[in-house]
Amino acid sequence: MPTYDYRCGECGHKFTVMVSLSDKEKVTCPSCQSKKIEQLFTGCQVRTAGGRGCETPPPGFGPSGGG
């Protein structure tokens, strides 16, 4: 099941939720129970076969690189 990061528009609380795609609309702030939340877009962690994670994105990957 995927995890999603959110920030509450009422109290500013940032939180992470593990929720199915079909239940994303039901998410509320765990601090104030507001439904006024926005999804934050964060990077993901990648593991390689050698057990080392990717420390820097490859060239051309990112907001200005179209990756």
C-alpha positions in Angstrom: 0.0 0.0 0.0 1.5 3.4 -0.9 2.3 6.2 1.6 1.4 9.8 1.0 2.7 13.0 2.7 0.2 15.7 3.5 0.1 19.2 5.1 -3.0 20.4 6.9 -4.4 23.7 5.6 -5.9 24.5 9.0 -3.2 23.7 11.6 -0.1 23.3 9.4 0.6 19.7 10.7 2.7 17.6 8.3 1.9 13.9 8.3 2.4 10.6 6.4 -0.5 8.2 5.7 -0.5 4.7 4.3 -3.7 4.5 2.4 -5.1 2.8 -0.7 -5.7 5.0 -3.8 -9.5 4.5 -3.4 -9.4 5.8 0.2 -7.3 8.9 -0.4 -10.3 11.2 -0.4 -11.2 10.0 3.2 -7.9 11.2 4.7 -8.1 13.9 7.5 -5.5 15.6 9.6 -4.6 13.5 12.7 -4.1 16.6 14.8 -7.3 18.6 14.1 -9.4 16.2 11.9 -9.7 18.8 9.2 -10.4 17.7 5.6 -8.5 20.8 4.3 -5.3 19.0 3.5 -2.9 19.1 0.6 -0.7 16.3 -0.7 3.0 17.0 -0.7 5.2 15.6 -3.4 8.4 14.1 -2.1 11.1 12.0 -3.6 11.4 8.2 -3.1 14.3 6.2 -1.9 15.9 3.7 -4.3 17.9 0.6 -3.4 20.3 -1.0 -5.8 21.3 -4.7 -6.0 24.5 -3.8 -4.1 22.5 -2.5 -1.2 23.6 1.1 -1.7 20.9 3.8 -2.1 21.0 6.4 -4.8 22.6 9.5 -3.1 22.1 12.0 -5.9 19.7 12.0 -8.8 21.0 11.2 -12.2 21.8 14.1 -14.5 18.7 15.6 -16.1 16.4 14.3 -13.4 14.5 16.8 -11.3 12.2 19.8 -11.6 14.1 21.5 -14.4 15.4 18.4 -16.1 12.1 16.9 -17.2 12.8 13.6 -15.4 
